[in-house]
Amino acid sequence: MGAALLFGLVGSSCGSDPGLPEDAPNVLLITVDTLRYDHLGLAGYGRETSPNIDALAARGVSFERAYAPSPWTLPSMASIHTGLYPSSHTLQRPKSSIPLEATTLAEALKVVGYRTDAIVSNPIVHPRFGHSQGFDSFDTEDAKGHDHISTPGMTARAKALLADFAAHAAEGERFFLSLLYFDPHYDWLDHGLGFAPERAGRITGGESVEELRELADTTGLTDEEVAQLVARYDEEIAFTDAGIGELLDELERLGLSGNTVVVFVADHGEEFLEHGWLGHTRFLYEGMVRVPLVVSDPRAEASHGLRFSEPVSTVSVMPTILSLVGLDPELHAPDEPSLAQVVRDPTAKDLDPRIDGVVFSEVDFVPAHEHNLAKVAHLIGVVTRHFKWIQDTKSGAQEAFDLESDPGELEDLSAAWLAGESPEARRMAEASIQSLEVWQAACAERALPPHIGFLSDEEMEELNKLGYLDTGD
């Protein structure tokens, strides 16, 4: 949305795609659930969690400051696949669905001849919530909840699909394959990789996140216990990375890698009590919303290994993919610009002015059950090159952080800014508040009619057992 939005310039959806160019590539979109940026090797993390993701980044562009539009799965995945912020696509709370009026990435590609397939392992990313719009097949076989290990099954079925795609490549068939890996999401399981001790203090690895939160709230967790949880999380990342590496090796072996754009992203991150919370959904701090975003286009060798340091949003995933396959993303009125220009020409001096280092995140979450009221959140936030401003839309509370000098967001500067401690500080507060007002107005103007999906009693019980309608995670 960027600078153009901040000046009130809001696009509209009109016209029709003229069709694909003859050299349009295949597209492989790999999303990992609950993966924070700073736990990857490409971010300089100390543990070897992500050698295969790092290798992919070396063959593409790594967007070092990519932000999820929401700190939980349902709205964030909808944004990746629609190019709209949650306030625009209106999927914000449990039981909401992607409105039929939204054009999904799969729909936009299917209409110009792509075969569209998805494999997901998060039970909430499901046809019942509209996520299958535009897909020829939507595989949820491994979407079995927190204690299920899903990476091997997902990878095996994705490899089978790639083999089928390769068999039809000579016929000119192009594919869009979207994958959602789930294993880094809690519960954090032991995969025998040796990242974590079997026990640390009271933590044995068999606790649910609810039990861990109860411990944190009552007696507190020791540094040793938190470190054990972090190590288990890192092991889940490494386990998933190995599956992704196996998949990318198969793409190469089948001869598909030379004509396949690979986009790697996460739906949101995770917090380990840095701000008093274990998990996600609740806040807009860096651990929950700063995520990896890598775009690897084999045709753009000049940009391989590039690191782009301006803030961008994962809302840009859809318009970027459409641009890279030769379609006009503006026909679908995305809330954020395509990043294809960065991928194609890293030396370009005149970037799209909307790639301006101003992005937004939001959460409007009310759990389905009263015993989870601790997870209620009504927040909007704006991130710029150096600062973040967060507002509570219900209470009016505000927070501000200097992300350069305080990357851990430990010193709230909002009171000093609002008090006009210096003319520059006052200008920062006013500019942040104004940008959020303009952004909210633009989202409201574009907002689709909210759609609340019908769930049977059996479906409600299934999702409650998995923790989704309760926790929104």
C-alpha positions in Angstrom: 0.0 0.0 0.0 2.9 2.2 0.9 3.4 5.9 0.0 0.7 6.0 -2.6 -1.9 4.8 -0.1 -0.6 7.4 2.5 -1.4 10.1 0.0 -4.9 8.6 -0.5 -4.3 6.9 -3.9 -6.3 3.7 -3.8 -6.4 1.5 -6.9 -9.5 -0.4 -8.2 -9.9 -3.7 -9.8 -10.9 -3.5 -13.5 -10.1 -5.0 -16.9 -8.9 -8.6 -17.6 -5.6 -10.3 -17.9 -4.4 -10.4 -21.5 -3.0 -14.0 -21.1 0.3 -15.5 -20.4 3.6 -14.9 -22.2 5.0 -18.1 -23.8 7.9 -18.3 -21.4 5.8 -17.9 -18.2 7.3 -20.0 -15.4 5.9 -22.5 -13.0 5.4 -21.3 -9.4 6.2 -23.1 -6.2 5.0 -21.3 -3.1 6.4 -22.7 0.2 4.9 -21.3 3.4 6.1 -22.4 6.8 3.8 -21.9 9.8 5.1 -20.0 12.8 8.6 -19.3 11.5 10.3 -16.2 12.8 13.0 -14.6 10.7 15.7 -14.3 13.3 15.9 -18.1 13.8 17.3 -18.8 10.3 20.8 -19.0 9.1 20.2 -16.3 6.5 19.5 -14.0 9.4 22.7 -14.9 11.1 21.3 -17.3 13.7 23.8 -19.3 15.7 22.2 -22.7 15.3 22.2 -24.5 11.9 18.4 -24.6 11.5 18.0 -23.8 7.8 20.8 -24.9 5.4 18.3 -25.6 2.6 16.4 -22.3 3.1 19.7 -20.5 3.2 20.8 -22.1 -0.1 17.5 -21.1 -1.7 18.2 -17.5 -0.5 21.6 -17.6 -2.2 19.7 -18.4 -5.5 17.3 -15.6 -5.1 16.4 -12.3 -3.2 16.1 -12.4 0.5 13.8 -9.6 1.9 15.4 -9.1 5.2 12.6 -7.0 6.7 9.4 -8.8 5.6 6.4 -8.4 7.8 3.3 -10.6 8.2 0.0 -8.6 8.1 -1.2 -10.5 11.2 0.3 -12.6 14.0 -1.8 -15.6 13.4 -2.5 -18.0 10.5 -6.1 -17.5 9.3 -5.9 -13.8 8.3 -2.2 -14.0 7.3 -2.6 -16.9 4.9 -5.6 -15.2 3.4 -3.5 -12.1 2.8 -0.7 -14.1 1.1 -3.2 -15.6 -1.3 -5.4 -12.4 -1.9 -2.9 -9.5 -1.8 -5.1 -7.8 0.7 -4.7 -6.8 4.3 -7.0 -8.5 6.8 -9.1 -5.3 7.1 -9.7 -5.6 3.3 -10.3 -9.3 2.9 -12.2 -9.2 6.3 -11.1 -12.7 7.5 -10.0 -11.6 11.0 -11.6 -13.9 13.6 -12.2 -17.6 14.1 -14.9 -19.0 11.9 -14.5 -16.2 9.3 -13.9 -17.3 5.6 -12.3 -15.7 2.6 -15.2 -13.9 0.9 -16.1 -15.3 -2.5 -15.7 -11.8 -3.9 -12.0 -12.0 -3.3 -9.8 -13.0 -6.2 -7.2 -15.5 -4.9 -3.8 -16.1 -6.4 -4.9 -19.6 -7.5 -8.0 -18.2 -9.2 -5.9 -15.6 -11.1 -3.4 -18.3 -12.3 -6.1 -20.9 -13.1 -8.0 -18.5 -15.4 -4.9 -18.2 -17.6 -4.2 -21.9 -17.8 -2.2 -22.9 -14.7 -2.8 -26.2 -13.0 -3.3 -25.2 -9.3 -2.7 -27.6 -6.4 -2.2 -27.1 -2.7 -1.0 -29.3 0.2 -1.5 -27.9 3.7 -1.0 -29.3 7.2 -2.7 -26.7 9.4 -6.3 -27.7 10.0 -7.5 -24.1 10.0 -6.3 -23.5 6.4 -9.2 -25.5 5.0 -11.9 -25.3 2.4 -14.4 -24.6 5.2 -12.7 -21.2 5.6 -12.5 -20.5 1.8 -8.8 -21.3 1.4 -9.4 -23.7 -1.5 -10.8 -21.0 -3.9 -9.2 -21.5 -7.3 -7.4 -24.8 -6.5 -7.8 -27.9 -8.7 -6.9 -30.0 -5.7 -6.5 -29.1 -2.0 -4.8 -31.8 0.1 -5.4 -31.7 3.9 -4.4 -35.3 4.6 -1.6 -34.1 7.0 -3.7 -31.4 8.7 -4.0 -33.4 11.9 -3.1 -31.0 14.7 -0.3 -30.1 17.1 1.0 -33.5 18.0 1.2 -34.9 14.4 4.5 -34.8 12.5 3.4 -33.6 9.0 6.6 -32.7 7.1 7.4 -36.2 5.7 3.9 -36.9 4.4 3.6 -33.4 2.9 7.0 -33.7 1.2 6.2 -37.1 -0.2 3.0 -36.0 -1.8 4.5 -32.8 -3.1 7.2 -34.8 -4.8 4.6 -37.0 -6.4 2.8 -33.9 -7.7 6.1 -32.6 -9.1 6.7 -35.9 -10.9 3.2 -35.6 -12.4 3.9 -32.0 -13.5 7.2 -33.1 -15.1 5.4 -35.8 -17.0 3.1 -33.2 -18.6 5.7 -30.5 -19.1 6.2 -31.3 -22.8 2.5 -30.5 -23.3 3.0 -27.0 -22.1 1.2 -27.4 -18.8 2.3 -24.9 -16.1 1.8 -25.5 -12.4 1.2 -23.5 -9.3 1.9 -25.6 -6.2 1.2 -24.0 -2.8 2.5 -25.8 0.3 2.0 -25.0 4.0 4.3 -26.8 6.4 3.2 -26.9 10.0 5.8 -28.6 12.2 7.4 -25.4 13.7 4.0 -24.7 15.2 3.7 -25.9 18.8 3.6 -28.4 20.3 7.4 -28.5 19.8 8.4 -32.2 19.3 11.6 -34.1 19.5 12.9 -35.3 16.1 16.1 -36.8 17.4 18.3 -34.1 16.0 19.9 -33.4 19.4 19.0 -29.7 19.6 17.5 -29.9 23.1 18.1 -31.9 26.3 15.5 -34.4 27.2 14.7 -32.3 30.3 15.3 -28.8 31.6 13.9 -28.0 35.0 10.3 -28.9 34.9 10.1 -29.1 31.1 10.2 -32.6 29.6 8.7 -31.8 26.1 5.4 -33.4 26.8 3.6 -30.2 27.9 1.0 -28.4 25.9 1.3 -24.7 25.2 -1.6 -24.1 27.6 0.3 -25.9 30.3 3.5 -24.0 29.6 1.6 -20.6 29.7 0.1 -21.6 33.0 3.6 -22.3 34.4 4.8 -19.0 33.0 1.9 -17.1 34.5 2.0 -18.7 37.9 5.6 -19.6 38.9 7.4 -18.3 35.9 9.8 -20.2 33.6 13.5 -20.2 34.3 16.1 -19.2 31.6 17.1 -22.8 31.3 13.5 -23.9 30.7 12.9 -21.2 28.1 16.1 -22.2 26.4 14.9 -25.7 26.2 11.7 -24.6 24.5 13.6 -22.5 22.0 15.9 -25.4 21.2 12.9 -27.6 20.5 11.4 -25.0 18.3 14.8 -24.7 16.4 14.7 -28.5 16.0 11.3 -28.3 14.4 12.6 -25.7 12.0 15.6 -27.9 11.1 13.3 -30.9 10.6 11.1 -28.9 8.3 14.1 -27.4 6.4 15.3 -30.9 5.6 11.9 -31.7 4.0 12.0 -28.5 2.0 15.6 -29.4 0.9 14.4 -32.8 -0.3 11.6 -31.2 -2.2 13.9 -28.7 -3.9 16.3 -31.4 -4.8 13.4 -33.3 -6.5 12.5 -30.1 -8.4 16.1 -30.0 -9.7 16.2 -33.8 -10.5 13.0 -33.6 -12.5 14.4 -30.8 -14.6 11.8 -28.3 -13.4 14.0 -25.9 -11.5 15.1 -23.9 -14.5 11.6 -22.7 -15.2 10.1 -22.5 -11.7 9.8 -19.4 -9.5 10.1 -20.5 -5.9 8.7 -18.2 -3.2 9.5 -19.0 0.4 7.6 -17.2 3.2 6.1 -17.7 6.7 2.6 -16.8 7.9 3.8 -15.3 11.2 6.4 -15.8 13.9 6.6 -16.8 17.5 7.4 -15.3 20.9 9.2 -17.0 23.8 8.2 -14.7 26.7 10.3 -11.7 25.4 7.2 -9.6 26.1 5.5 -12.0 28.6 3.7 -14.3 26.1 4.5 -17.7 24.8 3.2 -18.3 21.2 1.6 -15.8 18.8 -1.7 -14.1 18.0 -1.6 -11.6 20.7 1.0 -8.9 19.8 2.6 -7.1 16.9 6.2 -7.3 18.2 9.0 -8.4 15.9 9.1 -12.0 17.0 5.5 -12.5 15.9 5.4 -10.5 12.7 8.9 -10.3 11.2 9.2 -13.3 8.9 11.4 -14.7 6.1 10.6 -13.9 2.5 12.7 -15.3 -0.3 11.9 -15.1 -4.0 14.1 -17.2 -6.3 13.6 -16.7 -10.1 16.0 -18.7 -12.1 15.7 -16.2 -15.0 17.0 -13.4 -12.8 20.6 -14.5 -12.1 21.8 -10.9 -11.5 19.7 -10.8 -8.3 20.8 -14.1 -6.8 22.1 -13.6 -3.3 20.7 -10.1 -3.1 19.5 -8.9 0.3 16.8 -6.2 0.3 16.7 -4.2 3.5 13.6 -2.0 3.1 10.5 -3.1 5.0 8.1 -5.0 2.8 4.8 -6.9 3.5 4.0 -10.5 2.7 0.8 -9.0 1.3 3.1 -8.4 -1.7 3.5 -12.2 -2.4 0.4 -12.4 -4.7 1.2 -9.3 -6.8 4.9 -10.3 -7.0 4.1 -13.8 -8.3 1.6 -12.4 -10.8 4.2 -10.0 -12.1 6.9 -12.6 -12.4 4.6 -14.9 -14.5 3.8 -11.9 -16.8 0.4 -10.8 -15.5 -0.7 -7.4 -14.3 -1.2 -7.5 -10.6 -3.0 -4.1 -10.6 -6.0 -5.8 -12.2 -6.6 -7.4 -8.9 -6.1 -4.2 -6.8 -3.5 -5.5 -4.3 -3.0 -3.6 -1.1 0.8 -3.7 -1.5 3.0 -3.4 -4.6 4.7 -6.2 -6.6 8.3 -6.7 -5.6 9.2 -8.2 -9.0 11.1 -5.1 -10.0 13.6 -5.9 -7.2 13.9 -9.5 -8.2 14.4 -8.7 -11.9 16.8 -5.8 -11.7 18.7 -5.3 -8.5 20.5 -2.3 -9.9 17.3 -0.4 -10.8 17.5 3.1 -9.5 13.9 4.0 -9.9 11.9 1.6 -7.9 8.1 1.7 -7.8 7.5 4.6 -5.3 5.1 2.3 -3.4 8.0 0.2 -2.3 8.7 2.8 0.3 9.5 1.1 3.5 6.1 1.6 5.1 4.1 -1.5 5.9 1.3 -2.4 8.3 0.2 -5.3 10.6 -3.0 -5.8 12.5 -4.9 -8.2 14.8 -8.5 -8.1 15.7 -8.9 -11.3 17.6 -11.7 -12.5 20.0 -11.5 -16.2 21.0 -14.5 -18.4 20.7 -14.5 -19.2 24.4 -14.3 -17.0 27.5 -11.6 -19.0 29.2 -9.2 -17.7 26.5 -9.8 -14.0 27.0 -6.1 -13.5 27.6 -5.7 -13.7 23.9 -8.1 -10.9 23.0 -6.2 -8.4 20.8 -7.3 -5.3 18.9 -4.0 -3.8 17.5 -2.8 -2.0 14.4 0.8 -1.1 13.7 2.9 0.7 11.2 6.6 -0.2 10.5 9.0 2.2 8.8 12.7 2.0 8.0 13.6 2.8 11.6 10.5 2.9 13.8 7.3 1.0 14.8 4.1 2.5 16.1 1.4 0.3 17.6 -2.1 1.3 18.7 -4.8 -0.5 20.6 -8.0 0.3 18.7 -10.2 -0.4 21.8 -8.3 1.1 24.7 -6.3 3.7 22.8 -3.0 2.6 24.3 0.0 3.3 22.1 3.6 2.0 21.8 6.5 3.2 19.8 10.0 1.7 19.3 13.2 2.7 17.6 14.0 -0.6 15.8 17.6 0.4 15.1 18.7 1.1 18.6 16.2 -1.2 20.3 15.5 -4.2 18.0 14.1 -6.1 21.0 11.4 -3.5 21.5 12.1 -3.1 25.2 11.8 0.8 25.5 8.4 2.3 24.7 9.0 5.8 23.3 5.3 6.7 22.7 4.9 8.9 25.8 8.0 10.9 24.9 7.0 11.3 21.3 3.5 12.4 22.2 4.8 14.8 24.8 6.8 16.5 22.1 10.2 15.7 23.8 11.6 17.1 20.6 10.1 18.5 17.4 11.3 15.4 15.6 9.7 13.1 18.1 6.4 14.9 17.9 6.5 14.7 14.1 7.1 11.0 14.3 4.1 10.5 16.5 1.8 12.6 14.3 3.1 10.9 11.1 2.6 7.4 12.5 -1.0 8.2 13.7 -1.8 9.8 10.4 -0.5 7.0 8.3 -2.5 4.5 10.3 -5.7 6.6 9.8 -5.1 6.8 6.1 -4.4 3.1 5.8 -7.5 2.2 7.8 -9.7 4.4 5.6 -8.2 2.8 2.5 -8.8 -0.7 3.8 -12.4 0.2 4.8 -13.0 1.6 1.3 -11.8 -1.7 -0.3 -13.2 -4.0 2.3 -15.1 -7.0 1.1 -18.3 -8.2 2.7 -17.4 -10.3 5.7 -18.2 -14.0 5.4 -18.8 -16.2 8.4 -18.6 -19.9 7.5 -21.1 -22.4 8.8 -19.5 -25.2 11.0 -21.3 -28.3 12.0 -21.2 -29.4 15.6 -18.7 -32.1 14.6 -16.4 -29.6 12.9 -16.6 -27.2 15.8 -15.6 -30.1 18.2 -12.8 -31.2 15.9 -11.3 -27.7 15.7 -11.8 -27.2 19.5 -9.8 -30.4 20.1 -7.1 -29.0 17.9 -7.1 -25.7 19.8 -8.0 -23.5 16.9 -11.4 -22.0 17.7 -10.2 -21.6 21.3 -6.7 -20.2 20.6 -6.8 -18.8 17.2 -3.3 -20.1 16.5 
